[in-house]
């Protein structure tokens, strides 16, 4: 029997305890691992604010586990300091994205944690102070978000 690496054992323990876990593969991206256990895509945020990434991903992941997948724009999670709603957009990505390598490796090694026929990854996007998103040419690049190219549609089969 193959021994489980300390990294994998930690991920399994976090998923079993917290339903999912969040990792930061570098200083500019954060993503969940474990959402496929519930038949849901994992979430990715491309931002240098790793603590904020973790909060955003946790809130959305828990909402999806409790209430089901929603890929439509959402403005009921967060507010600005002026109490204006922040509208989040969701973009379905190809799981081959380099930022999700650890997630794909985990699901390949531990298929019991994958209830999707093909794992999926959804990028969470939020607007700059002027209301533009990372995919808009007017987006203020001073508010770093890398925009990954989405796939056309998400199908769980």
VOMARSE-245325 format. One record per atom (N, C-alpha, C): residue number from 1; residue in one letter; atom name; x, y, z. Coordinates in pm, whole numbers, always signed. Example, Ala and Ser with C-alpha at 12.3 -4.5 7.8 and 13.67 -1.06 7.14 Angstrom:
BEGIN
+-------+------+--------+--------+--------+--------+
: kolfi : logu : badren :     xx :     yy :     zz :
+-------+------+--------+--------+--------+--------+
:     1 :    A :      N :  +1319 :   -569 :   +780 :
:     1 :    A :     CA :  +1230 :   -450 :   +780 :
:     1 :    A :      C :  +1320 :   -330 :   +780 :
:     2 :    S :      N :  +1285 :   -225 :   +708 :
:     2 :    S :     CA :  +1367 :   -106 :   +714 :
:     2 :    S :      C :  +1290 :     +3 :   +787 :
+-------+------+--------+--------+--------+--------+
//
This chain:
BEGIN
+-------+------+--------+--------+--------+--------+
: kolfi : logu : badren :     xx :     yy :     zz :
+-------+------+--------+--------+--------+--------+
:     1 :    X :      N :    +85 :   -119 :     +0 :
:     1 :    X :     CA :     +0 :     +0 :     +0 :
:     1 :    X :      C :    +88 :   +124 :     +0 :
:     2 :    X :      N :    +52 :   +218 :    -86 :
:     2 :    X :     CA :   +129 :   +341 :    -99 :
:     2 :    X :      C :   +106 :   +431 :    +23 :
:     3 :    X :      N :   +213 :   +489 :    +73 :
:     3 :    X :     CA :   +198 :   +580 :   +186 :
:     3 :    X :      C :   +148 :   +715 :   +136 :
:     4 :    X :      N :    +72 :   +779 :   +219 :
:     4 :    X :     CA :    +17 :   +910 :   +186 :
:     4 :    X :      C :   +116 :  +1016 :   +233 :
:     5 :    X :      N :   +144 :  +1111 :   +144 :
:     5 :    X :     CA :   +238 :  +1218 :   +179 :
:     5 :    X :      C :   +178 :  +1305 :   +289 :
:     6 :    X :      N :   +261 :  +1372 :   +368 :
:     6 :    X :     CA :   +210 :  +1463 :   +470 :
:     6 :    X :      C :   +119 :  +1571 :   +410 :
:     7 :    X :      N :   +152 :  +1620 :   +289 :
:     7 :    X :     CA :    +69 :  +1723 :   +225 :
:     7 :    X :      C :    -70 :  +1668 :   +197 :
:     8 :    X :      N :    -76 :  +1549 :   +135 :
:     8 :    X :     CA :   -205 :  +1488 :   +104 :
:     8 :    X :      C :   -283 :  +1456 :   +231 :
:     9 :    X :      N :   -215 :  +1406 :   +332 :
:     9 :    X :     CA :   -282 :  +1374 :   +458 :
:     9 :    X :      C :   -342 :  +1499 :   +521 :
:    10 :    X :      N :   -270 :  +1610 :   +514 :
:    10 :    X :     CA :   -320 :  +1737 :   +566 :
:    10 :    X :      C :   -444 :  +1782 :   +488 :
:    11 :    X :      N :   -440 :  +1771 :   +355 :
:    11 :    X :     CA :   -555 :  +1810 :   +271 :
:    11 :    X :      C :   -676 :  +1724 :   +306 :
:    12 :    X :      N :   -656 :  +1593 :   +318 :
:    12 :    X :     CA :   -766 :  +1502 :   +354 :
:    12 :    X :      C :   -825 :  +1539 :   +489 :
:    13 :    X :      N :   -740 :  +1565 :   +587 :
:    13 :    X :     CA :   -787 :  +1603 :   +721 :
:    13 :    X :      C :   -865 :  +1733 :   +717 :
:    14 :    X :      N :   -816 :  +1832 :   +641 :
:    14 :    X :     CA :   -888 :  +1960 :   +630 :
:    14 :    X :      C :  -1024 :  +1942 :   +563 :
:    15 :    X :      N :  -1029 :  +1864 :   +456 :
:    15 :    X :     CA :  -1157 :  +1840 :   +387 :
:    15 :    X :      C :  -1254 :  +1767 :   +481 :
:    16 :    X :      N :  -1205 :  +1667 :   +551 :
:    16 :    X :     CA :  -1293 :  +1593 :   +643 :
:    16 :    X :      C :  -1341 :  +1681 :   +758 :
:    17 :    X :      N :  -1258 :  +1773 :   +804 :
:    17 :    X :     CA :  -1295 :  +1861 :   +916 :
:    17 :    X :      C :  -1378 :  +1981 :   +871 :
:    18 :    X :      N :  -1333 :  +2048 :   +761 :
:    18 :    X :     CA :  -1393 :  +2176 :   +720 :
:    18 :    X :      C :  -1476 :  +2167 :   +592 :
:    19 :    X :      N :  -1490 :  +2048 :   +534 :
:    19 :    X :     CA :  -1564 :  +2022 :   +410 :
:    19 :    X :      C :  -1483 :  +2054 :   +284 :
:    20 :    X :      N :  -1388 :  +2144 :   +290 :
:    20 :    X :     CA :  -1300 :  +2180 :   +180 :
:    20 :    X :      C :  -1177 :  +2246 :   +241 :
:    21 :    X :      N :  -1076 :  +2271 :   +161 :
:    21 :    X :     CA :   -962 :  +2347 :   +210 :
:    21 :    X :      C :   -923 :  +2449 :   +105 :
:    22 :    X :      N :   -841 :  +2544 :   +145 :
:    22 :    X :     CA :   -796 :  +2650 :    +56 :
:    22 :    X :      C :   -644 :  +2650 :    +57 :
:    23 :    X :      N :   -586 :  +2649 :    -63 :
:    23 :    X :     CA :   -442 :  +2656 :    -71 :
:    23 :    X :      C :   -403 :  +2777 :   -157 :
:    24 :    X :      N :   -281 :  +2822 :   -138 :
:    24 :    X :     CA :   -224 :  +2933 :   -215 :
:    24 :    X :      C :   -102 :  +2879 :   -288 :
:    25 :    X :      N :   -116 :  +2838 :   -416 :
:    25 :    X :     CA :     -2 :  +2780 :   -487 :
:    25 :    X :      C :   +111 :  +2880 :   -511 :
:    26 :    X :      N :    +80 :  +3007 :   -503 :
:    26 :    X :     CA :   +182 :  +3112 :   -510 :
:    26 :    X :      C :   +125 :  +3236 :   -442 :
:    27 :    X :      N :   +192 :  +3346 :   -450 :
:    27 :    X :     CA :   +148 :  +3467 :   -379 :
:    27 :    X :      C :    +45 :  +3549 :   -455 :
:    28 :    X :      N :    -10 :  +3491 :   -561 :
:    28 :    X :     CA :   -107 :  +3566 :   -642 :
:    28 :    X :      C :   -236 :  +3490 :   -670 :
:    29 :    X :      N :   -251 :  +3369 :   -617 :
:    29 :    X :     CA :   -369 :  +3288 :   -644 :
:    29 :    X :      C :   -404 :  +3204 :   -523 :
:    30 :    X :      N :   -533 :  +3179 :   -505 :
:    30 :    X :     CA :   -582 :  +3088 :   -401 :
:    30 :    X :      C :   -693 :  +3005 :   -464 :
:    31 :    X :      N :   -703 :  +2878 :   -420 :
:    31 :    X :     CA :   -814 :  +2797 :   -469 :
:    31 :    X :      C :   -854 :  +2693 :   -366 :
:    32 :    X :      N :   -975 :  +2644 :   -382 :
:    32 :    X :     CA :  -1025 :  +2538 :   -295 :
:    32 :    X :      C :   -983 :  +2403 :   -349 :
:    33 :    X :      N :   -981 :  +2305 :   -261 :
:    33 :    X :     CA :   -972 :  +2164 :   -297 :
:    33 :    X :      C :  -1077 :  +2095 :   -210 :
:    34 :    X :      N :  -1152 :  +2007 :   -269 :
:    34 :    X :     CA :  -1250 :  +1930 :   -194 :
:    34 :    X :      C :  -1394 :  +1953 :   -235 :
:    35 :    X :      N :  -1420 :  +2055 :   -315 :
:    35 :    X :     CA :  -1558 :  +2083 :   -355 :
:    35 :    X :      C :  -1615 :  +1971 :   -443 :
:    36 :    X :      N :  -1529 :  +1903 :   -518 :
:    36 :    X :     CA :  -1575 :  +1794 :   -605 :
:    36 :    X :      C :  -1632 :  +1679 :   -523 :
:    37 :    X :      N :  -1597 :  +1672 :   -396 :
:    37 :    X :     CA :  -1655 :  +1570 :   -307 :
:    37 :    X :      C :  -1807 :  +1585 :   -301 :
:    38 :    X :      N :  -1855 :  +1706 :   -321 :
:    38 :    X :     CA :  -2000 :  +1738 :   -315 :
:    38 :    X :      C :  -2059 :  +1757 :   -454 :
:    39 :    X :      N :  -1982 :  +1721 :   -558 :
:    39 :    X :     CA :  -2030 :  +1736 :   -694 :
:    39 :    X :      C :  -2025 :  +1880 :   -742 :
:    40 :    X :      N :  -1940 :  +1962 :   -679 :
:    40 :    X :     CA :  -1931 :  +2104 :   -712 :
:    40 :    X :      C :  -1792 :  +2138 :   -766 :
:    41 :    X :      N :  -1783 :  +2240 :   -851 :
:    41 :    X :     CA :  -1651 :  +2282 :   -898 :
:    41 :    X :      C :  -1574 :  +2351 :   -786 :
:    42 :    X :      N :  -1443 :  +2343 :   -794 :
:    42 :    X :     CA :  -1359 :  +2419 :   -702 :
:    42 :    X :      C :  -1355 :  +2564 :   -745 :
:    43 :    X :      N :  -1315 :  +2649 :   -653 :
:    43 :    X :     CA :  -1313 :  +2794 :   -675 :
:    43 :    X :      C :  -1169 :  +2845 :   -677 :
:    44 :    X :      N :  -1143 :  +2945 :   -761 :
:    44 :    X :     CA :  -1012 :  +3008 :   -772 :
:    44 :    X :      C :  -1028 :  +3158 :   -767 :
:    45 :    X :      N :   -937 :  +3223 :   -696 :
:    45 :    X :     CA :   -929 :  +3369 :   -698 :
:    45 :    X :      C :   -786 :  +3405 :   -735 :
:    46 :    X :      N :   -774 :  +3500 :   -824 :
:    46 :    X :     CA :   -644 :  +3550 :   -866 :
:    46 :    X :      C :   -627 :  +3690 :   -807 :
:    47 :    X :      N :   -563 :  +3696 :   -692 :
:    47 :    X :     CA :   -541 :  +3823 :   -623 :
:    47 :    X :      C :   -427 :  +3805 :   -526 :
:    48 :    X :      N :   -353 :  +3912 :   -502 :
:    48 :    X :     CA :   -239 :  +3907 :   -410 :
:    48 :    X :      C :   -283 :  +3919 :   -265 :
:    49 :    X :      N :   -413 :  +3940 :   -241 :
:    49 :    X :     CA :   -467 :  +3954 :   -105 :
:    49 :    X :      C :   -508 :  +3817 :    -53 :
:    50 :    X :      N :   -410 :  +3735 :    -13 :
:    50 :    X :     CA :   -437 :  +3595 :    +19 :
:    50 :    X :      C :   -535 :  +3578 :   +135 :
:    51 :    X :      N :   -529 :  +3664 :   +235 :
:    51 :    X :     CA :   -624 :  +3653 :   +347 :
:    51 :    X :      C :   -766 :  +3683 :   +299 :
:    52 :    X :      N :   -780 :  +3786 :   +219 :
:    52 :    X :     CA :   -911 :  +3819 :   +162 :
:    52 :    X :      C :   -960 :  +3710 :    +70 :
:    53 :    X :      N :   -869 :  +3652 :     -9 :
:    53 :    X :     CA :   -906 :  +3540 :    -97 :
:    53 :    X :      C :   -969 :  +3428 :    -16 :
:    54 :    X :      N :   -905 :  +3394 :    +95 :
:    54 :    X :     CA :   -953 :  +3285 :   +179 :
:    54 :    X :      C :  -1093 :  +3311 :   +232 :
:    55 :    X :      N :  -1118 :  +3434 :   +274 :
:    55 :    X :     CA :  -1251 :  +3471 :   +325 :
:    55 :    X :      C :  -1356 :  +3457 :   +214 :
:    56 :    X :      N :  -1327 :  +3513 :    +98 :
:    56 :    X :     CA :  -1421 :  +3509 :    -15 :
:    56 :    X :      C :  -1449 :  +3364 :    -56 :
:    57 :    X :      N :  -1343 :  +3286 :    -73 :
:    57 :    X :     CA :  -1361 :  +3147 :   -114 :
:    57 :    X :      C :  -1439 :  +3068 :    -11 :
:    58 :    X :      N :  -1412 :  +3091 :   +116 :
:    58 :    X :     CA :  -1483 :  +3018 :   +223 :
:    58 :    X :      C :  -1632 :  +3048 :   +221 :
:    59 :    X :      N :  -1667 :  +3174 :   +206 :
:    59 :    X :     CA :  -1809 :  +3213 :   +207 :
:    59 :    X :      C :  -1882 :  +3152 :    +87 :
:    60 :    X :      N :  -1823 :  +3162 :    -31 :
:    60 :    X :     CA :  -1888 :  +3109 :   -151 :
:    60 :    X :      C :  -1896 :  +2956 :   -145 :
:    61 :    X :      N :  -1784 :  +2891 :   -107 :
:    61 :    X :     CA :  -1782 :  +2745 :   -100 :
:    61 :    X :      C :  -1889 :  +2694 :     -4 :
:    62 :    X :      N :  -1898 :  +2755 :   +113 :
:    62 :    X :     CA :  -1999 :  +2710 :   +211 :
:    62 :    X :      C :  -2140 :  +2733 :   +158 :
:    63 :    X :      N :  -2161 :  +2846 :    +89 :
:    63 :    X :     CA :  -2293 :  +2872 :    +30 :
:    63 :    X :      C :  -2327 :  +2766 :    -74 :
:    64 :    X :      N :  -2233 :  +2730 :   -158 :
:    64 :    X :     CA :  -2259 :  +2629 :   -261 :
:    64 :    X :      C :  -2286 :  +2493 :   -198 :
:    65 :    X :      N :  -2212 :  +2457 :    -94 :
:    65 :    X :     CA :  -2236 :  +2329 :    -27 :
:    65 :    X :      C :  -2376 :  +2328 :    +36 :
:    66 :    X :      N :  -2414 :  +2440 :    +98 :
:    66 :    X :     CA :  -2545 :  +2449 :   +166 :
:    66 :    X :      C :  -2661 :  +2463 :    +68 :
:    67 :    X :      N :  -2642 :  +2540 :    -40 :
:    67 :    X :     CA :  -2755 :  +2580 :   -125 :
:    67 :    X :      C :  -2744 :  +2537 :   -271 :
:    68 :    X :      N :  -2633 :  +2478 :   -310 :
:    68 :    X :     CA :  -2616 :  +2435 :   -448 :
:    68 :    X :      C :  -2540 :  +2538 :   -531 :
:    69 :    X :      N :  -2496 :  +2492 :   -645 :
:    69 :    X :     CA :  -2415 :  +2572 :   -737 :
:    69 :    X :      C :  -2495 :  +2687 :   -797 :
:    70 :    X :      N :  -2436 :  +2804 :   -797 :
:    70 :    X :     CA :  -2493 :  +2921 :   -863 :
:    70 :    X :      C :  -2382 :  +2991 :   -938 :
:    71 :    X :      N :  -2393 :  +2997 :  -1070 :
:    71 :    X :     CA :  -2292 :  +3065 :  -1151 :
:    71 :    X :      C :  -2339 :  +3201 :  -1201 :
:    72 :    X :      N :  -2458 :  +3242 :  -1161 :
:    72 :    X :     CA :  -2506 :  +3375 :  -1198 :
:    72 :    X :      C :  -2440 :  +3478 :  -1107 :
:    73 :    X :      N :  -2435 :  +3603 :  -1152 :
:    73 :    X :     CA :  -2377 :  +3710 :  -1073 :
:    73 :    X :      C :  -2442 :  +3713 :   -935 :
:    74 :    X :      N :  -2362 :  +3738 :   -832 :
:    74 :    X :     CA :  -2413 :  +3743 :   -695 :
:    74 :    X :      C :  -2371 :  +3873 :   -629 :
:    75 :    X :      N :  -2465 :  +3939 :   -563 :
:    75 :    X :     CA :  -2431 :  +4061 :   -490 :
:    75 :    X :      C :  -2476 :  +4053 :   -345 :
:    76 :    X :      N :  -2494 :  +3931 :   -295 :
:    76 :    X :     CA :  -2545 :  +3914 :   -159 :
:    76 :    X :      C :  -2439 :  +3861 :    -62 :
:    77 :    X :      N :  -2313 :  +3858 :   -103 :
:    77 :    X :     CA :  -2208 :  +3808 :    -15 :
:    77 :    X :      C :  -2133 :  +3919 :    +59 :
:    78 :    X :      N :  -2093 :  +4023 :    -15 :
:    78 :    X :     CA :  -2003 :  +4124 :    +42 :
:    78 :    X :      C :  -2048 :  +4264 :     +8 :
:    79 :    X :      N :  -2002 :  +4360 :    +91 :
:    79 :    X :     CA :  -2033 :  +4502 :    +71 :
:    79 :    X :      C :  -1904 :  +4583 :    +80 :
:    80 :    X :      N :  -1907 :  +4702 :    +19 :
:    80 :    X :     CA :  -1796 :  +4796 :    +34 :
:    80 :    X :      C :  -1808 :  +4861 :   +172 :
:    81 :    X :      N :  -1711 :  +4943 :   +207 :
:    81 :    X :     CA :  -1717 :  +5015 :   +334 :
:    81 :    X :      C :  -1838 :  +5109 :   +339 :
:    82 :    X :      N :  -1885 :  +5153 :   +221 :
:    82 :    X :     CA :  -2004 :  +5239 :   +213 :
:    82 :    X :      C :  -2134 :  +5158 :   +212 :
:    83 :    X :      N :  -2123 :  +5027 :   +234 :
:    83 :    X :     CA :  -2235 :  +4934 :   +237 :
:    83 :    X :      C :  -2301 :  +4914 :   +101 :
:    84 :    X :      N :  -2227 :  +4943 :     -8 :
:    84 :    X :     CA :  -2275 :  +4911 :   -141 :
:    84 :    X :      C :  -2246 :  +4764 :   -168 :
:    85 :    X :      N :  -2340 :  +4696 :   -230 :
:    85 :    X :     CA :  -2320 :  +4554 :   -261 :
:    85 :    X :      C :  -2209 :  +4538 :   -365 :
:    86 :    X :      N :  -2126 :  +4437 :   -348 :
:    86 :    X :     CA :  -2022 :  +4404 :   -444 :
:    86 :    X :      C :  -2074 :  +4286 :   -528 :
:    87 :    X :      N :  -2083 :  +4306 :   -658 :
:    87 :    X :     CA :  -2130 :  +4199 :   -746 :
:    87 :    X :      C :  -2013 :  +4113 :   -790 :
:    88 :    X :      N :  -2022 :  +3985 :   -757 :
:    88 :    X :     CA :  -1921 :  +3888 :   -798 :
:    88 :    X :      C :  -1968 :  +3818 :   -925 :
:    89 :    X :      N :  -1874 :  +3793 :  -1014 :
:    89 :    X :     CA :  -1901 :  +3717 :  -1136 :
:    89 :    X :      C :  -1822 :  +3587 :  -1128 :
:    90 :    X :      N :  -1872 :  +3486 :  -1198 :
:    90 :    X :     CA :  -1809 :  +3354 :  -1196 :
:    90 :    X :      C :  -1776 :  +3312 :  -1339 :
:    91 :    X :      N :  -1658 :  +3259 :  -1358 :
:    91 :    X :     CA :  -1610 :  +3220 :  -1490 :
:    91 :    X :      C :  -1556 :  +3077 :  -1480 :
:    92 :    X :      N :  -1613 :  +2984 :  -1558 :
:    92 :    X :     CA :  -1571 :  +2844 :  -1554 :
:    92 :    X :      C :  -1444 :  +2828 :  -1637 :
:    93 :    X :      N :  -1343 :  +2768 :  -1574 :
:    93 :    X :     CA :  -1212 :  +2753 :  -1637 :
:    93 :    X :      C :  -1184 :  +2607 :  -1673 :
:    94 :    X :      N :  -1084 :  +2590 :  -1756 :
:    94 :    X :     CA :  -1031 :  +2459 :  -1787 :
:    94 :    X :      C :   -947 :  +2414 :  -1667 :
:    95 :    X :      N :   -967 :  +2294 :  -1620 :
:    95 :    X :     CA :   -893 :  +2244 :  -1502 :
:    95 :    X :      C :   -746 :  +2224 :  -1528 :
:    96 :    X :      N :   -704 :  +2237 :  -1650 :
:    96 :    X :     CA :   -563 :  +2220 :  -1681 :
:    96 :    X :      C :   -483 :  +2345 :  -1643 :
:    97 :    X :      N :   -550 :  +2450 :  -1594 :
:    97 :    X :     CA :   -479 :  +2571 :  -1555 :
:    97 :    X :      C :   -367 :  +2536 :  -1458 :
:    98 :    X :      N :   -253 :  +2593 :  -1479 :
:    98 :    X :     CA :   -136 :  +2567 :  -1398 :
:    98 :    X :      C :   -163 :  +2590 :  -1249 :
:    99 :    X :      N :   -246 :  +2688 :  -1216 :
:    99 :    X :     CA :   -274 :  +2719 :  -1077 :
:    99 :    X :      C :   -347 :  +2607 :  -1005 :
:   100 :    X :      N :   -409 :  +2514 :  -1079 :
:   100 :    X :     CA :   -489 :  +2408 :  -1018 :
:   100 :    X :      C :   -419 :  +2272 :  -1023 :
:   101 :    X :      N :   -291 :  +2270 :  -1052 :
:   101 :    X :     CA :   -215 :  +2145 :  -1063 :
:   101 :    X :      C :   -228 :  +2060 :   -937 :
:   102 :    X :      N :   -211 :  +2120 :   -820 :
:   102 :    X :     CA :   -220 :  +2044 :   -694 :
:   102 :    X :      C :   -360 :  +1985 :   -676 :
:   103 :    X :      N :   -462 :  +2059 :   -714 :
:   103 :    X :     CA :   -599 :  +2009 :   -704 :
:   103 :    X :      C :   -620 :  +1888 :   -793 :
:   104 :    X :      N :   -575 :  +1896 :   -917 :
:   104 :    X :     CA :   -591 :  +1785 :  -1010 :
:   104 :    X :      C :   -511 :  +1663 :   -964 :
:   105 :    X :      N :   -390 :  +1686 :   -914 :
:   105 :    X :     CA :   -309 :  +1575 :   -862 :
:   105 :    X :      C :   -381 :  +1507 :   -746 :
:   106 :    X :      N :   -441 :  +1586 :   -657 :
:   106 :    X :     CA :   -512 :  +1532 :   -542 :
:   106 :    X :      C :   -629 :  +1445 :   -588 :
:   107 :    X :      N :   -713 :  +1497 :   -678 :
:   107 :    X :     CA :   -830 :  +1422 :   -726 :
:   107 :    X :      C :   -788 :  +1295 :   -801 :
:   108 :    X :      N :   -678 :  +1301 :   -874 :
:   108 :    X :     CA :   -630 :  +1182 :   -944 :
:   108 :    X :      C :   -584 :  +1074 :   -846 :
:   109 :    X :      N :   -519 :  +1115 :   -738 :
:   109 :    X :     CA :   -471 :  +1019 :   -638 :
:   109 :    X :      C :   -582 :   +968 :   -548 :
:   110 :    X :      N :   -684 :  +1051 :   -522 :
:   110 :    X :     CA :   -791 :  +1017 :   -428 :
:   110 :    X :      C :   -927 :  +1037 :   -495 :
:   111 :    X :      N :   -963 :   +947 :   -587 :
:   111 :    X :     CA :  -1089 :   +964 :   -661 :
:   111 :    X :      C :  -1214 :   +962 :   -574 :
:   112 :    X :      N :  -1206 :   +909 :   -453 :
:   112 :    X :     CA :  -1323 :   +909 :   -365 :
:   112 :    X :      C :  -1366 :  +1052 :   -330 :
:   113 :    X :      N :  -1276 :  +1148 :   -344 :
:   113 :    X :     CA :  -1308 :  +1288 :   -315 :
:   113 :    X :      C :  -1364 :  +1360 :   -438 :
:   114 :    X :      N :  -1382 :  +1288 :   -547 :
:   114 :    X :     CA :  -1428 :  +1350 :   -670 :
:   114 :    X :      C :  -1560 :  +1289 :   -714 :
:   115 :    X :      N :  -1669 :  +1361 :   -696 :
:   115 :    X :     CA :  -1802 :  +1316 :   -738 :
:   115 :    X :      C :  -1842 :  +1377 :   -872 :
:   116 :    X :      N :  -1748 :  +1443 :   -938 :
:   116 :    X :     CA :  -1771 :  +1495 :  -1073 :
:   116 :    X :      C :  -1704 :  +1401 :  -1171 :
:   117 :    X :      N :  -1763 :  +1385 :  -1288 :
:   117 :    X :     CA :  -1697 :  +1302 :  -1389 :
:   117 :    X :      C :  -1569 :  +1370 :  -1435 :
:   118 :    X :      N :  -1573 :  +1503 :  -1439 :
:   118 :    X :     CA :  -1453 :  +1579 :  -1471 :
:   118 :    X :      C :  -1449 :  +1698 :  -1376 :
:   119 :    X :      N :  -1346 :  +1708 :  -1292 :
:   119 :    X :     CA :  -1340 :  +1823 :  -1201 :
:   119 :    X :      C :  -1348 :  +1954 :  -1278 :
:   120 :    X :      N :  -1404 :  +2053 :  -1214 :
:   120 :    X :     CA :  -1417 :  +2184 :  -1275 :
:   120 :    X :      C :  -1361 :  +2289 :  -1181 :
:   121 :    X :      N :  -1330 :  +2404 :  -1237 :
:   121 :    X :     CA :  -1271 :  +2514 :  -1162 :
:   121 :    X :      C :  -1343 :  +2642 :  -1203 :
:   122 :    X :      N :  -1386 :  +2721 :  -1105 :
:   122 :    X :     CA :  -1458 :  +2845 :  -1132 :
:   122 :    X :      C :  -1380 :  +2962 :  -1072 :
:   123 :    X :      N :  -1350 :  +3059 :  -1156 :
:   123 :    X :     CA :  -1281 :  +3179 :  -1109 :
:   123 :    X :      C :  -1384 :  +3279 :  -1057 :
:   124 :    X :      N :  -1354 :  +3337 :   -941 :
:   124 :    X :     CA :  -1437 :  +3441 :   -882 :
:   124 :    X :      C :  -1376 :  +3576 :   -919 :
:   125 :    X :      N :  -1459 :  +3665 :   -973 :
:   125 :    X :     CA :  -1413 :  +3797 :  -1016 :
:   125 :    X :      C :  -1496 :  +3904 :   -947 :
:   126 :    X :      N :  -1433 :  +4015 :   -911 :
:   126 :    X :     CA :  -1504 :  +4128 :   -852 :
:   126 :    X :      C :  -1460 :  +4254 :   -923 :
:   127 :    X :      N :  -1539 :  +4362 :   -914 :
:   127 :    X :     CA :  -1509 :  +4483 :   -990 :
:   127 :    X :      C :  -1402 :  +4570 :   -923 :
:   128 :    X :      N :  -1337 :  +4651 :  -1006 :
:   128 :    X :     CA :  -1250 :  +4755 :   -952 :
:   128 :    X :      C :  -1341 :  +4867 :   -899 :
:   129 :    X :      N :  -1288 :  +4971 :   -838 :
:   129 :    X :     CA :  -1374 :  +5077 :   -782 :
:   129 :    X :      C :  -1461 :  +5149 :   -885 :
:   130 :    X :      N :  -1431 :  +5132 :  -1014 :
:   130 :    X :     CA :  -1509 :  +5197 :  -1119 :
:   130 :    X :      C :  -1614 :  +5104 :  -1179 :
:   131 :    X :      N :  -1625 :  +4980 :  -1125 :
:   131 :    X :     CA :  -1727 :  +4888 :  -1171 :
:   131 :    X :      C :  -1685 :  +4798 :  -1286 :
:   132 :    X :      N :  -1557 :  +4801 :  -1323 :
:   132 :    X :     CA :  -1509 :  +4716 :  -1432 :
:   132 :    X :      C :  -1448 :  +4588 :  -1375 :
:   133 :    X :      N :  -1458 :  +4481 :  -1454 :
:   133 :    X :     CA :  -1404 :  +4351 :  -1416 :
:   133 :    X :      C :  -1277 :  +4323 :  -1494 :
:   134 :    X :      N :  -1199 :  +4225 :  -1447 :
:   134 :    X :     CA :  -1069 :  +4196 :  -1507 :
:   134 :    X :      C :  -1077 :  +4165 :  -1656 :
:   135 :    X :      N :  -1191 :  +4120 :  -1705 :
:   135 :    X :     CA :  -1205 :  +4090 :  -1847 :
:   135 :    X :      C :  -1239 :  +4214 :  -1930 :
:   136 :    X :      N :  -1270 :  +4326 :  -1864 :
:   136 :    X :     CA :  -1303 :  +4450 :  -1934 :
:   136 :    X :      C :  -1175 :  +4526 :  -1967 :
:   137 :    X :      N :  -1168 :  +4585 :  -2087 :
:   137 :    X :     CA :  -1046 :  +4658 :  -2125 :
:   137 :    X :      C :  -1027 :  +4782 :  -2037 :
:   138 :    X :      N :  -1134 :  +4834 :  -1978 :
:   138 :    X :     CA :  -1124 :  +4953 :  -1892 :
:   138 :    X :      C :  -1082 :  +4920 :  -1749 :
:   139 :    X :      N :  -1067 :  +4792 :  -1718 :
:   139 :    X :     CA :  -1033 :  +4749 :  -1582 :
:   139 :    X :      C :   -904 :  +4815 :  -1536 :
:   140 :    X :      N :   -903 :  +4867 :  -1413 :
:   140 :    X :     CA :   -786 :  +4932 :  -1355 :
:   140 :    X :      C :   -687 :  +4824 :  -1310 :
:   141 :    X :      N :   -580 :  +4807 :  -1384 :
:   141 :    X :     CA :   -480 :  +4702 :  -1357 :
:   141 :    X :      C :   -411 :  +4721 :  -1222 :
:   142 :    X :      N :   -431 :  +4837 :  -1157 :
:   142 :    X :     CA :   -377 :  +4860 :  -1024 :
:   142 :    X :      C :   -443 :  +4771 :   -919 :
:   143 :    X :      N :   -559 :  +4717 :   -952 :
:   143 :    X :     CA :   -631 :  +4625 :   -863 :
:   143 :    X :      C :   -612 :  +4486 :   -920 :
:   144 :    X :      N :   -497 :  +4430 :   -896 :
:   144 :    X :     CA :   -453 :  +4307 :   -961 :
:   144 :    X :      C :   -555 :  +4194 :   -948 :
:   145 :    X :      N :   -599 :  +4147 :  -1062 :
:   145 :    X :     CA :   -669 :  +4020 :  -1076 :
:   145 :    X :      C :   -627 :  +3968 :  -1212 :
:   146 :    X :      N :   -575 :  +3848 :  -1217 :
:   146 :    X :     CA :   -544 :  +3787 :  -1345 :
:   146 :    X :      C :   -672 :  +3721 :  -1395 :
:   147 :    X :      N :   -704 :  +3746 :  -1520 :
:   147 :    X :     CA :   -825 :  +3688 :  -1579 :
:   147 :    X :      C :   -785 :  +3569 :  -1665 :
:   148 :    X :      N :   -825 :  +3450 :  -1620 :
:   148 :    X :     CA :   -800 :  +3329 :  -1698 :
:   148 :    X :      C :   -908 :  +3317 :  -1806 :
:   149 :    X :      N :   -871 :  +3265 :  -1919 :
:   149 :    X :     CA :   -966 :  +3248 :  -2028 :
:   149 :    X :      C :  -1066 :  +3137 :  -1993 :
:   150 :    X :      N :  -1194 :  +3169 :  -1996 :
:   150 :    X :     CA :  -1294 :  +3067 :  -1958 :
:   150 :    X :      C :  -1321 :  +2967 :  -2070 :
:   151 :    X :      N :  -1377 :  +2852 :  -2029 :
:   151 :    X :     CA :  -1430 :  +2760 :  -2129 :
:   151 :    X :      C :  -1572 :  +2804 :  -2158 :
:   152 :    X :      N :  -1632 :  +2751 :  -2261 :
:   152 :    X :     CA :  -1763 :  +2802 :  -2303 :
:   152 :    X :      C :  -1876 :  +2766 :  -2208 :
:   153 :    X :      N :  -1882 :  +2642 :  -2162 :
:   153 :    X :     CA :  -1993 :  +2600 :  -2077 :
:   153 :    X :      C :  -1945 :  +2499 :  -1976 :
:   154 :    X :      N :  -2018 :  +2487 :  -1867 :
:   154 :    X :     CA :  -1989 :  +2388 :  -1765 :
:   154 :    X :      C :  -2091 :  +2276 :  -1774 :
:   155 :    X :      N :  -2044 :  +2154 :  -1789 :
:   155 :    X :     CA :  -2131 :  +2037 :  -1791 :
:   155 :    X :      C :  -2076 :  +1935 :  -1692 :
:   156 :    X :      N :  -2160 :  +1882 :  -1608 :
:   156 :    X :     CA :  -2120 :  +1780 :  -1511 :
:   156 :    X :      C :  -2149 :  +1642 :  -1569 :
:   157 :    X :      N :  -2086 :  +1611 :  -1682 :
:   157 :    X :     CA :  -2097 :  +1476 :  -1738 :
:   157 :    X :      C :  -1989 :  +1452 :  -1839 :
+-------+------+--------+--------+--------+--------+
//
